[in-house]
């Protein structure tokens, strides 16, 4: 799963096995790689943001489809 900066460059790449992040690669906006330890923190933060977005869309659909 990839996330991007507003300028279109890759922010983070998350790799999963059985729903768990197994590895992560993250980059500064200039393209330089971020250390693995910090990349995993960014990956978790991006995953939380993605989940919050999906939850909000789901709540909206349930509210208006009901």
mmCIF file as Biopython writes it, N, C-alpha, C and O atoms, coordinates in Angstrom:
data_model
#
loop_
_atom_site.group_PDB
_atom_site.id
_atom_site.type_symbol
_atom_site.label_atom_id
_atom_site.label_alt_id
_atom_site.label_comp_id
_atom_site.label_asym_id
_atom_site.label_entity_id
_atom_site.label_seq_id
_atom_site.pdbx_PDB_ins_code
_atom_site.Cartn_x
_atom_site.Cartn_y
_atom_site.Cartn_z
_atom_site.occupancy
_atom_site.B_iso_or_equiv
_atom_site.auth_seq_id
_atom_site.auth_asym_id
_atom_site.pdbx_PDB_model_num
ATOM 1   N N  . UNK A ? 1  ? 0.870   -1.161  0.000  1.0 0.0 1  A 1 
ATOM 2   C CA . UNK A ? 1  ? 0.000   0.000   0.000  1.0 0.0 1  A 1 
ATOM 3   C C  . UNK A ? 1  ? 0.912   1.218   0.000  1.0 0.0 1  A 1 
ATOM 4   O O  . UNK A ? 1  ? 1.864   1.296   0.776  1.0 0.0 1  A 1 
ATOM 5   N N  . UNK A ? 2  ? 0.612   2.158   -0.872 1.0 0.0 2  A 1 
ATOM 6   C CA . UNK A ? 2  ? 1.403   3.376   -0.987 1.0 0.0 2  A 1 
ATOM 7   C C  . UNK A ? 2  ? 0.628   4.582   -0.484 1.0 0.0 2  A 1 
ATOM 8   O O  . UNK A ? 2  ? -0.592  4.655   -0.626 1.0 0.0 2  A 1 
ATOM 9   N N  . UNK A ? 3  ? 1.349   5.526   0.103  1.0 0.0 3  A 1 
ATOM 10  C CA . UNK A ? 3  ? 0.775   6.833   0.409  1.0 0.0 3  A 1 
ATOM 11  C C  . UNK A ? 3  ? 1.699   7.863   -0.233 1.0 0.0 3  A 1 
ATOM 12  O O  . UNK A ? 3  ? 2.884   7.614   -0.454 1.0 0.0 3  A 1 
ATOM 13  N N  . UNK A ? 4  ? 1.123   9.025   -0.525 1.0 0.0 4  A 1 
ATOM 14  C CA . UNK A ? 4  ? 1.842   10.025  -1.311 1.0 0.0 4  A 1 
ATOM 15  C C  . UNK A ? 4  ? 1.817   11.390  -0.644 1.0 0.0 4  A 1 
ATOM 16  O O  . UNK A ? 4  ? 0.909   11.713  0.123  1.0 0.0 4  A 1 
ATOM 17  N N  . UNK A ? 5  ? 2.834   12.181  -0.953 1.0 0.0 5  A 1 
ATOM 18  C CA . UNK A ? 5  ? 2.845   13.589  -0.575 1.0 0.0 5  A 1 
ATOM 19  C C  . UNK A ? 5  ? 1.951   14.349  -1.570 1.0 0.0 5  A 1 
ATOM 20  O O  . UNK A ? 5  ? 1.674   13.846  -2.659 1.0 0.0 5  A 1 
ATOM 21  N N  . UNK A ? 6  ? 1.504   15.546  -1.202 1.0 0.0 6  A 1 
ATOM 22  C CA . UNK A ? 6  ? 0.677   16.326  -2.134 1.0 0.0 6  A 1 
ATOM 23  C C  . UNK A ? 6  ? 1.353   16.575  -3.497 1.0 0.0 6  A 1 
ATOM 24  O O  . UNK A ? 6  ? 0.671   16.783  -4.500 1.0 0.0 6  A 1 
ATOM 25  N N  . UNK A ? 7  ? 2.693   16.551  -3.523 1.0 0.0 7  A 1 
ATOM 26  C CA . UNK A ? 7  ? 3.402   16.785  -4.782 1.0 0.0 7  A 1 
ATOM 27  C C  . UNK A ? 7  ? 3.464   15.534  -5.663 1.0 0.0 7  A 1 
ATOM 28  O O  . UNK A ? 7  ? 4.039   15.565  -6.751 1.0 0.0 7  A 1 
ATOM 29  N N  . UNK A ? 8  ? 2.862   14.422  -5.185 1.0 0.0 8  A 1 
ATOM 30  C CA . UNK A ? 8  ? 2.809   13.192  -5.962 1.0 0.0 8  A 1 
ATOM 31  C C  . UNK A ? 8  ? 3.931   12.217  -5.692 1.0 0.0 8  A 1 
ATOM 32  O O  . UNK A ? 8  ? 3.897   11.094  -6.193 1.0 0.0 8  A 1 
ATOM 33  N N  . UNK A ? 9  ? 4.927   12.613  -4.912 1.0 0.0 9  A 1 
ATOM 34  C CA . UNK A ? 9  ? 6.027   11.692  -4.595 1.0 0.0 9  A 1 
ATOM 35  C C  . UNK A ? 9  ? 5.579   10.714  -3.512 1.0 0.0 9  A 1 
ATOM 36  O O  . UNK A ? 9  ? 4.731   11.031  -2.678 1.0 0.0 9  A 1 
ATOM 37  N N  . UNK A ? 10 ? 6.167   9.519   -3.544 1.0 0.0 10 A 1 
ATOM 38  C CA . UNK A ? 10 ? 5.811   8.486   -2.566 1.0 0.0 10 A 1 
ATOM 39  C C  . UNK A ? 10 ? 6.258   8.920   -1.175 1.0 0.0 10 A 1 
ATOM 40  O O  . UNK A ? 10 ? 7.400   9.333   -0.970 1.0 0.0 10 A 1 
ATOM 41  N N  . UNK A ? 11 ? 5.330   8.817   -0.223 1.0 0.0 11 A 1 
ATOM 42  C CA . UNK A ? 11 ? 5.624   9.104   1.186  1.0 0.0 11 A 1 
ATOM 43  C C  . UNK A ? 11 ? 6.023   7.823   1.899  1.0 0.0 11 A 1 
ATOM 44  O O  . UNK A ? 11 ? 7.014   7.788   2.629  1.0 0.0 11 A 1 
ATOM 45  N N  . UNK A ? 12 ? 5.227   6.749   1.676  1.0 0.0 12 A 1 
ATOM 46  C CA . UNK A ? 12 ? 5.450   5.512   2.411  1.0 0.0 12 A 1 
ATOM 47  C C  . UNK A ? 12 ? 4.908   4.326   1.628  1.0 0.0 12 A 1 
ATOM 48  O O  . UNK A ? 12 ? 3.879   4.417   0.958  1.0 0.0 12 A 1 
ATOM 49  N N  . UNK A ? 13 ? 5.622   3.213   1.729  1.0 0.0 13 A 1 
ATOM 50  C CA . UNK A ? 13 ? 5.164   1.941   1.169  1.0 0.0 13 A 1 
ATOM 51  C C  . UNK A ? 13 ? 5.018   0.966   2.324  1.0 0.0 13 A 1 
ATOM 52  O O  . UNK A ? 13 ? 5.958   0.729   3.084  1.0 0.0 13 A 1 
ATOM 53  N N  . UNK A ? 14 ? 3.810   0.399   2.441  1.0 0.0 14 A 1 
ATOM 54  C CA . UNK A ? 14 ? 3.537   -0.577  3.504  1.0 0.0 14 A 1 
ATOM 55  C C  . UNK A ? 14 ? 3.319   -1.940  2.873  1.0 0.0 14 A 1 
ATOM 56  O O  . UNK A ? 14 ? 2.596   -2.068  1.884  1.0 0.0 14 A 1 
ATOM 57  N N  . UNK A ? 15 ? 3.942   -2.951  3.443  1.0 0.0 15 A 1 
ATOM 58  C CA . UNK A ? 15 ? 3.754   -4.324  2.983  1.0 0.0 15 A 1 
ATOM 59  C C  . UNK A ? 15 ? 3.103   -5.124  4.102  1.0 0.0 15 A 1 
ATOM 60  O O  . UNK A ? 15 ? 3.483   -5.020  5.268  1.0 0.0 15 A 1 
ATOM 61  N N  . UNK A ? 16 ? 2.111   -5.926  3.717  1.0 0.0 16 A 1 
ATOM 62  C CA . UNK A ? 16 ? 1.305   -6.669  4.690  1.0 0.0 16 A 1 
ATOM 63  C C  . UNK A ? 16 ? 1.383   -8.170  4.464  1.0 0.0 16 A 1 
ATOM 64  O O  . UNK A ? 16 ? 1.555   -8.637  3.338  1.0 0.0 16 A 1 
ATOM 65  N N  . UNK A ? 17 ? 1.252   -8.916  5.553  1.0 0.0 17 A 1 
ATOM 66  C CA . UNK A ? 17 ? 1.004   -10.358 5.532  1.0 0.0 17 A 1 
ATOM 67  C C  . UNK A ? 17 ? -0.067  -10.601 6.578  1.0 0.0 17 A 1 
ATOM 68  O O  . UNK A ? 17 ? 0.101   -10.246 7.745  1.0 0.0 17 A 1 
ATOM 69  N N  . UNK A ? 18 ? -1.169  -11.208 6.156  1.0 0.0 18 A 1 
ATOM 70  C CA . UNK A ? 18 ? -2.291  -11.496 7.055  1.0 0.0 18 A 1 
ATOM 71  C C  . UNK A ? 18 ? -2.771  -10.260 7.812  1.0 0.0 18 A 1 
ATOM 72  O O  . UNK A ? 18 ? -3.088  -10.333 8.999  1.0 0.0 18 A 1 
ATOM 73  N N  . UNK A ? 19 ? -2.820  -9.125  7.113  1.0 0.0 19 A 1 
ATOM 74  C CA . UNK A ? 19 ? -3.344  -7.911  7.710  1.0 0.0 19 A 1 
ATOM 75  C C  . UNK A ? 19 ? -2.393  -7.162  8.620  1.0 0.0 19 A 1 
ATOM 76  O O  . UNK A ? 19 ? -2.779  -6.152  9.208  1.0 0.0 19 A 1 
ATOM 77  N N  . UNK A ? 20 ? -1.178  -7.622  8.751  1.0 0.0 20 A 1 
ATOM 78  C CA . UNK A ? 20 ? -0.190  -6.962  9.608  1.0 0.0 20 A 1 
ATOM 79  C C  . UNK A ? 20 ? 0.917   -6.370  8.757  1.0 0.0 20 A 1 
ATOM 80  O O  . UNK A ? 20 ? 1.363   -6.985  7.787  1.0 0.0 20 A 1 
ATOM 81  N N  . UNK A ? 21 ? 1.364   -5.161  9.126  1.0 0.0 21 A 1 
ATOM 82  C CA . UNK A ? 21 ? 2.479   -4.551  8.414  1.0 0.0 21 A 1 
ATOM 83  C C  . UNK A ? 21 ? 3.740   -5.353  8.719  1.0 0.0 21 A 1 
ATOM 84  O O  . UNK A ? 21 ? 4.121   -5.517  9.878  1.0 0.0 21 A 1 
ATOM 85  N N  . UNK A ? 22 ? 4.379   -5.848  7.667  1.0 0.0 22 A 1 
ATOM 86  C CA . UNK A ? 22 ? 5.610   -6.637  7.842  1.0 0.0 22 A 1 
ATOM 87  C C  . UNK A ? 22 ? 6.859   -5.838  7.510  1.0 0.0 22 A 1 
ATOM 88  O O  . UNK A ? 22 ? 7.938   -6.124  8.031  1.0 0.0 22 A 1 
ATOM 89  N N  . UNK A ? 23 ? 6.721   -4.846  6.653  1.0 0.0 23 A 1 
ATOM 90  C CA . UNK A ? 23 ? 7.846   -3.972  6.338  1.0 0.0 23 A 1 
ATOM 91  C C  . UNK A ? 23 ? 7.313   -2.648  5.837  1.0 0.0 23 A 1 
ATOM 92  O O  . UNK A ? 23 ? 6.190   -2.553  5.342  1.0 0.0 23 A 1 
ATOM 93  N N  . UNK A ? 24 ? 8.142   -1.630  5.975  1.0 0.0 24 A 1 
ATOM 94  C CA . UNK A ? 24 ? 7.743   -0.301  5.537  1.0 0.0 24 A 1 
ATOM 95  C C  . UNK A ? 24 ? 8.964   0.467   5.062  1.0 0.0 24 A 1 
ATOM 96  O O  . UNK A ? 24 ? 10.062  0.340   5.605  1.0 0.0 24 A 1 
ATOM 97  N N  . UNK A ? 25 ? 8.738   1.257   4.043  1.0 0.0 25 A 1 
ATOM 98  C CA . UNK A ? 25 ? 9.767   2.138   3.496  1.0 0.0 25 A 1 
ATOM 99  C C  . UNK A ? 25 ? 9.143   3.518   3.400  1.0 0.0 25 A 1 
ATOM 100 O O  . UNK A ? 25 ? 8.034   3.668   2.885  1.0 0.0 25 A 1 
ATOM 101 N N  . UNK A ? 26 ? 9.846   4.520   3.890  1.0 0.0 26 A 1 
ATOM 102 C CA . UNK A ? 26 ? 9.308   5.881   3.861  1.0 0.0 26 A 1 
ATOM 103 C C  . UNK A ? 26 ? 10.374  6.833   3.333  1.0 0.0 26 A 1 
ATOM 104 O O  . UNK A ? 26 ? 11.574  6.567   3.399  1.0 0.0 26 A 1 
ATOM 105 N N  . UNK A ? 27 ? 9.886   7.949   2.809  1.0 0.0 27 A 1 
ATOM 106 C CA . UNK A ? 27 ? 10.773  8.892   2.145  1.0 0.0 27 A 1 
ATOM 107 C C  . UNK A ? 27 ? 10.430  10.320  2.533  1.0 0.0 27 A 1 
ATOM 108 O O  . UNK A ? 27 ? 9.271   10.649  2.787  1.0 0.0 27 A 1 
ATOM 109 N N  . UNK A ? 28 ? 11.453  11.160  2.574  1.0 0.0 28 A 1 
ATOM 110 C CA . UNK A ? 28 ? 11.252  12.589  2.770  1.0 0.0 28 A 1 
ATOM 111 C C  . UNK A ? 28 ? 10.657  13.155  1.480  1.0 0.0 28 A 1 
ATOM 112 O O  . UNK A ? 28 ? 10.750  12.515  0.433  1.0 0.0 28 A 1 
ATOM 113 N N  . UNK A ? 29 ? 10.048  14.342  1.536  1.0 0.0 29 A 1 
ATOM 114 C CA . UNK A ? 29 ? 9.485   14.924  0.313  1.0 0.0 29 A 1 
ATOM 115 C C  . UNK A ? 29 ? 10.506  15.095  -0.826 1.0 0.0 29 A 1 
ATOM 116 O O  . UNK A ? 29 ? 10.138  15.140  -2.000 1.0 0.0 29 A 1 
ATOM 117 N N  . UNK A ? 30 ? 11.792  15.190  -0.459 1.0 0.0 30 A 1 
ATOM 118 C CA . UNK A ? 30 ? 12.825  15.334  -1.492 1.0 0.0 30 A 1 
ATOM 119 C C  . UNK A ? 30 ? 13.254  13.990  -2.084 1.0 0.0 30 A 1 
ATOM 120 O O  . UNK A ? 30 ? 14.090  13.945  -2.987 1.0 0.0 30 A 1 
ATOM 121 N N  . UNK A ? 31 ? 12.670  12.877  -1.566 1.0 0.0 31 A 1 
ATOM 122 C CA . UNK A ? 31 ? 12.977  11.552  -2.094 1.0 0.0 31 A 1 
ATOM 123 C C  . UNK A ? 31 ? 13.988  10.756  -1.303 1.0 0.0 31 A 1 
ATOM 124 O O  . UNK A ? 31 ? 14.171  9.568   -1.570 1.0 0.0 31 A 1 
ATOM 125 N N  . UNK A ? 32 ? 14.655  11.372  -0.333 1.0 0.0 32 A 1 
ATOM 126 C CA . UNK A ? 32 ? 15.632  10.640  0.484  1.0 0.0 32 A 1 
ATOM 127 C C  . UNK A ? 32 ? 14.915  9.666   1.402  1.0 0.0 32 A 1 
ATOM 128 O O  . UNK A ? 32 ? 13.869  9.983   1.969  1.0 0.0 32 A 1 
ATOM 129 N N  . UNK A ? 33 ? 15.491  8.471   1.543  1.0 0.0 33 A 1 
ATOM 130 C CA . UNK A ? 33 ? 14.867  7.427   2.365  1.0 0.0 33 A 1 
ATOM 131 C C  . UNK A ? 33 ? 14.978  7.754   3.843  1.0 0.0 33 A 1 
ATOM 132 O O  . UNK A ? 33 ? 15.958  8.345   4.296  1.0 0.0 33 A 1 
ATOM 133 N N  . UNK A ? 34 ? 13.950  7.357   4.585  1.0 0.0 34 A 1 
ATOM 134 C CA . UNK A ? 34 ? 13.890  7.529   6.036  1.0 0.0 34 A 1 
ATOM 135 C C  . UNK A ? 34 ? 14.276  6.200   6.684  1.0 0.0 34 A 1 
ATOM 136 O O  . UNK A ? 34 ? 13.962  5.133   6.155  1.0 0.0 34 A 1 
ATOM 137 N N  . UNK A ? 35 ? 14.950  6.265   7.818  1.0 0.0 35 A 1 
ATOM 138 C CA . UNK A ? 35 ? 15.393  5.065   8.530  1.0 0.0 35 A 1 
ATOM 139 C C  . UNK A ? 35 ? 14.223  4.123   8.802  1.0 0.0 35 A 1 
ATOM 140 O O  . UNK A ? 35 ? 13.095  4.569   9.013  1.0 0.0 35 A 1 
ATOM 141 N N  . UNK A ? 36 ? 14.499  2.816   8.794  1.0 0.0 36 A 1 
ATOM 142 C CA . UNK A ? 36 ? 13.461  1.789   8.933  1.0 0.0 36 A 1 
ATOM 143 C C  . UNK A ? 36 ? 12.618  1.969   10.184 1.0 0.0 36 A 1 
ATOM 144 O O  . UNK A ? 36 ? 11.395  1.834   10.127 1.0 0.0 36 A 1 
ATOM 145 N N  . UNK A ? 37 ? 13.241  2.269   11.302 1.0 0.0 37 A 1 
ATOM 146 C CA . UNK A ? 37 ? 12.505  2.456   12.565 1.0 0.0 37 A 1 
ATOM 147 C C  . UNK A ? 37 ? 11.463  3.559   12.421 1.0 0.0 37 A 1 
ATOM 148 O O  . UNK A ? 37 ? 10.316  3.393   12.837 1.0 0.0 37 A 1 
ATOM 149 N N  . UNK A ? 38 ? 11.857  4.668   11.840 1.0 0.0 38 A 1 
ATOM 150 C CA . UNK A ? 38 ? 10.935  5.786   11.651 1.0 0.0 38 A 1 
ATOM 151 C C  . UNK A ? 38 ? 9.928   5.492   10.542 1.0 0.0 38 A 1 
ATOM 152 O O  . UNK A ? 38 ? 8.791   5.960   10.599 1.0 0.0 38 A 1 
ATOM 153 N N  . UNK A ? 39 ? 10.339  4.716   9.530  1.0 0.0 39 A 1 
ATOM 154 C CA . UNK A ? 39 ? 9.432   4.339   8.441  1.0 0.0 39 A 1 
ATOM 155 C C  . UNK A ? 39 ? 8.260   3.527   8.984  1.0 0.0 39 A 1 
ATOM 156 O O  . UNK A ? 39 ? 7.126   3.707   8.540  1.0 0.0 39 A 1 
ATOM 157 N N  . UNK A ? 40 ? 8.518   2.647   9.926  1.0 0.0 40 A 1 
ATOM 158 C CA . UNK A ? 40 ? 7.437   1.850   10.515 1.0 0.0 40 A 1 
ATOM 159 C C  . UNK A ? 40 ? 6.457   2.732   11.279 1.0 0.0 40 A 1 
ATOM 160 O O  . UNK A ? 40 ? 5.252   2.478   11.255 1.0 0.0 40 A 1 
ATOM 161 N N  . UNK A ? 41 ? 6.955   3.764   11.957 1.0 0.0 41 A 1 
ATOM 162 C CA . UNK A ? 41 ? 6.074   4.695   12.663 1.0 0.0 41 A 1 
ATOM 163 C C  . UNK A ? 41 ? 5.194   5.453   11.673 1.0 0.0 41 A 1 
ATOM 164 O O  . UNK A ? 41 ? 4.001   5.640   11.910 1.0 0.0 41 A 1 
ATOM 165 N N  . UNK A ? 42 ? 5.783   5.885   10.573 1.0 0.0 42 A 1 
ATOM 166 C CA . UNK A ? 42 ? 5.023   6.587   9.541  1.0 0.0 42 A 1 
ATOM 167 C C  . UNK A ? 42 ? 3.985   5.654   8.937  1.0 0.0 42 A 1 
ATOM 168 O O  . UNK A ? 42 ? 2.849   6.061   8.693  1.0 0.0 42 A 1 
ATOM 169 N N  . UNK A ? 43 ? 4.369   4.403   8.695  1.0 0.0 43 A 1 
ATOM 170 C CA . UNK A ? 43 ? 3.441   3.420   8.122  1.0 0.0 43 A 1 
ATOM 171 C C  . UNK A ? 43 ? 2.235   3.227   9.028  1.0 0.0 43 A 1 
ATOM 172 O O  . UNK A ? 43 ? 1.101   3.189   8.549  1.0 0.0 43 A 1 
ATOM 173 N N  . UNK A ? 44 ? 2.463   3.106   10.327 1.0 0.0 44 A 1 
ATOM 174 C CA . UNK A ? 44 ? 1.351   2.943   11.269 1.0 0.0 44 A 1 
ATOM 175 C C  . UNK A ? 44 ? 0.453   4.175   11.286 1.0 0.0 44 A 1 
ATOM 176 O O  . UNK A ? 44 ? -0.771  4.059   11.350 1.0 0.0 44 A 1 
ATOM 177 N N  . UNK A ? 45 ? 1.066   5.355   11.229 1.0 0.0 45 A 1 
ATOM 178 C CA . UNK A ? 45 ? 0.292   6.598   11.211 1.0 0.0 45 A 1 
ATOM 179 C C  . UNK A ? 45 ? -0.551  6.692   9.938  1.0 0.0 45 A 1 
ATOM 180 O O  . UNK A ? 45 ? -1.716  7.084   9.990  1.0 0.0 45 A 1 
ATOM 181 N N  . UNK A ? 46 ? 0.041   6.331   8.798  1.0 0.0 46 A 1 
ATOM 182 C CA . UNK A ? 46 ? -0.712  6.349   7.541  1.0 0.0 46 A 1 
ATOM 183 C C  . UNK A ? 46 ? -1.843  5.328   7.555  1.0 0.0 46 A 1 
ATOM 184 O O  . UNK A ? 46 ? -2.931  5.600   7.047  1.0 0.0 46 A 1 
ATOM 185 N N  . UNK A ? 47 ? -1.597  4.163   8.130  1.0 0.0 47 A 1 
ATOM 186 C CA . UNK A ? 47 ? -2.638  3.138   8.222  1.0 0.0 47 A 1 
ATOM 187 C C  . UNK A ? 47 ? -3.804  3.645   9.073  1.0 0.0 47 A 1 
ATOM 188 O O  . UNK A ? 47 ? -4.963  3.446   8.710  1.0 0.0 47 A 1 
ATOM 189 N N  . UNK A ? 48 ? -3.511  4.288   10.185 1.0 0.0 48 A 1 
ATOM 190 C CA . UNK A ? 48 ? -4.559  4.847   11.046 1.0 0.0 48 A 1 
ATOM 191 C C  . UNK A ? 48 ? -5.371  5.897   10.295 1.0 0.0 48 A 1 
ATOM 192 O O  . UNK A ? 48 ? -6.595  5.941   10.417 1.0 0.0 48 A 1 
ATOM 193 N N  . UNK A ? 49 ? -4.694  6.744   9.517  1.0 0.0 49 A 1 
ATOM 194 C CA . UNK A ? 49 ? -5.393  7.769   8.743  1.0 0.0 49 A 1 
ATOM 195 C C  . UNK A ? 49 ? -6.287  7.124   7.680  1.0 0.0 49 A 1 
ATOM 196 O O  . UNK A ? 49 ? -7.417  7.564   7.470  1.0 0.0 49 A 1 
ATOM 197 N N  . UNK A ? 50 ? -5.787  6.094   7.016  1.0 0.0 50 A 1 
ATOM 198 C CA . UNK A ? 50 ? -6.592  5.386   6.012  1.0 0.0 50 A 1 
ATOM 199 C C  . UNK A ? 50 ? -7.827  4.758   6.649  1.0 0.0 50 A 1 
ATOM 200 O O  . UNK A ? 50 ? -8.927  4.843   6.103  1.0 0.0 50 A 1 
ATOM 201 N N  . UNK A ? 51 ? -7.641  4.131   7.804  1.0 0.0 51 A 1 
ATOM 202 C CA . UNK A ? 51 ? -8.769  3.490   8.491  1.0 0.0 51 A 1 
ATOM 203 C C  . UNK A ? 51 ? -9.802  4.520   8.942  1.0 0.0 51 A 1 
ATOM 204 O O  . UNK A ? 51 ? -11.005 4.272   8.857  1.0 0.0 51 A 1 
ATOM 205 N N  . UNK A ? 52 ? -9.341  5.665   9.418  1.0 0.0 52 A 1 
ATOM 206 C CA . UNK A ? 52 ? -10.264 6.722   9.840  1.0 0.0 52 A 1 
ATOM 207 C C  . UNK A ? 52 ? -11.065 7.238   8.649  1.0 0.0 52 A 1 
ATOM 208 O O  . UNK A ? 52 ? -12.257 7.518   8.778  1.0 0.0 52 A 1 
ATOM 209 N N  . UNK A ? 53 ? -10.426 7.363   7.500  1.0 0.0 53 A 1 
ATOM 210 C CA . UNK A ? 53 ? -11.124 7.814   6.293  1.0 0.0 53 A 1 
ATOM 211 C C  . UNK A ? 53 ? -12.202 6.809   5.887  1.0 0.0 53 A 1 
ATOM 212 O O  . UNK A ? 53 ? -13.334 7.192   5.594  1.0 0.0 53 A 1 
ATOM 213 N N  . UNK A ? 54 ? -11.849 5.534   5.870  1.0 0.0 54 A 1 
ATOM 214 C CA . UNK A ? 54 ? -12.817 4.497   5.495  1.0 0.0 54 A 1 
ATOM 215 C C  . UNK A ? 54 ? -13.973 4.472   6.482  1.0 0.0 54 A 1 
ATOM 216 O O  . UNK A ? 54 ? -15.125 4.320   6.076  1.0 0.0 54 A 1 
ATOM 217 N N  . UNK A ? 55 ? -13.689 4.617   7.765  1.0 0.0 55 A 1 
ATOM 218 C CA . UNK A ? 55 ? -14.755 4.660   8.777  1.0 0.0 55 A 1 
ATOM 219 C C  . UNK A ? 55 ? -15.687 5.847   8.548  1.0 0.0 55 A 1 
ATOM 220 O O  . UNK A ? 55 ? -16.903 5.715   8.692  1.0 0.0 55 A 1 
ATOM 221 N N  . UNK A ? 56 ? -15.129 7.010   8.193  1.0 0.0 56 A 1 
ATOM 222 C CA . UNK A ? 56 ? -15.950 8.193   7.953  1.0 0.0 56 A 1 
ATOM 223 C C  . UNK A ? 56 ? -16.834 8.009   6.724  1.0 0.0 56 A 1 
ATOM 224 O O  . UNK A ? 56 ? -18.005 8.389   6.740  1.0 0.0 56 A 1 
ATOM 225 N N  . UNK A ? 57 ? -16.286 7.434   5.670  1.0 0.0 57 A 1 
ATOM 226 C CA . UNK A ? 57 ? -17.084 7.177   4.466  1.0 0.0 57 A 1 
ATOM 227 C C  . UNK A ? 57 ? -18.198 6.184   4.777  1.0 0.0 57 A 1 
ATOM 228 O O  . UNK A ? 57 ? -19.337 6.365   4.348  1.0 0.0 57 A 1 
ATOM 229 N N  . UNK A ? 58 ? -17.864 5.141   5.521  1.0 0.0 58 A 1 
ATOM 230 C CA . UNK A ? 58 ? -18.863 4.137   5.898  1.0 0.0 58 A 1 
ATOM 231 C C  . UNK A ? 58 ? -19.989 4.774   6.718  1.0 0.0 58 A 1 
ATOM 232 O O  . UNK A ? 58 ? -21.165 4.496   6.480  1.0 0.0 58 A 1 
ATOM 233 N N  . UNK A ? 59 ? -19.633 5.615   7.668  1.0 0.0 59 A 1 
ATOM 234 C CA . UNK A ? 59 ? -20.652 6.282   8.502  1.0 0.0 59 A 1 
ATOM 235 C C  . UNK A ? 59 ? -21.544 7.178   7.648  1.0 0.0 59 A 1 
ATOM 236 O O  . UNK A ? 59 ? -22.758 7.216   7.848  1.0 0.0 59 A 1 
ATOM 237 N N  . UNK A ? 60 ? -20.950 7.897   6.700  1.0 0.0 60 A 1 
ATOM 238 C CA . UNK A ? 60 ? -21.726 8.757   5.814  1.0 0.0 60 A 1 
ATOM 239 C C  . UNK A ? 60 ? -22.708 7.946   4.983  1.0 0.0 60 A 1 
ATOM 240 O O  . UNK A ? 60 ? -23.876 8.317   4.865  1.0 0.0 60 A 1 
ATOM 241 N N  . UNK A ? 61 ? -22.248 6.853   4.413  1.0 0.0 61 A 1 
ATOM 242 C CA . UNK A ? 61 ? -23.106 6.009   3.589  1.0 0.0 61 A 1 
ATOM 243 C C  . UNK A ? 61 ? -24.240 5.426   4.421  1.0 0.0 61 A 1 
ATOM 244 O O  . UNK A ? 61 ? -25.389 5.415   3.978  1.0 0.0 61 A 1 
ATOM 245 N N  . UNK A ? 62 ? -23.934 4.947   5.611  1.0 0.0 62 A 1 
ATOM 246 C CA . UNK A ? 62 ? -24.968 4.364   6.464  1.0 0.0 62 A 1 
ATOM 247 C C  . UNK A ? 62 ? -26.010 5.412   6.846  1.0 0.0 62 A 1 
ATOM 248 O O  . UNK A ? 62 ? -27.201 5.111   6.913  1.0 0.0 62 A 1 
ATOM 249 N N  . UNK A ? 63 ? -25.559 6.644   7.098  1.0 0.0 63 A 1 
ATOM 250 C CA . UNK A ? 63 ? -26.469 7.703   7.488  1.0 0.0 63 A 1 
ATOM 251 C C  . UNK A ? 63 ? -27.451 8.041   6.358  1.0 0.0 63 A 1 
ATOM 252 O O  . UNK A ? 63 ? -28.643 8.222   6.607  1.0 0.0 63 A 1 
ATOM 253 N N  . UNK A ? 64 ? -26.961 8.124   5.140  1.0 0.0 64 A 1 
ATOM 254 C CA . UNK A ? 64 ? -27.774 8.572   4.023  1.0 0.0 64 A 1 
ATOM 255 C C  . UNK A ? 64 ? -28.424 7.452   3.243  1.0 0.0 64 A 1 
ATOM 256 O O  . UNK A ? 64 ? -29.339 7.709   2.459  1.0 0.0 64 A 1 
ATOM 257 N N  . UNK A ? 65 ? -27.987 6.224   3.427  1.0 0.0 65 A 1 
ATOM 258 C CA . UNK A ? 65 ? -28.580 5.099   2.706  1.0 0.0 65 A 1 
ATOM 259 C C  . UNK A ? 65 ? -29.722 4.461   3.497  1.0 0.0 65 A 1 
ATOM 260 O O  . UNK A ? 65 ? -30.561 3.747   2.947  1.0 0.0 65 A 1 
ATOM 261 N N  . UNK A ? 66 ? -29.728 4.734   4.780  1.0 0.0 66 A 1 
ATOM 262 C CA . UNK A ? 66 ? -30.643 4.085   5.675  1.0 0.0 66 A 1 
ATOM 263 C C  . UNK A ? 66 ? -32.053 4.406   5.475  1.0 0.0 66 A 1 
ATOM 264 O O  . UNK A ? 66 ? -32.911 3.897   6.196  1.0 0.0 66 A 1 
#
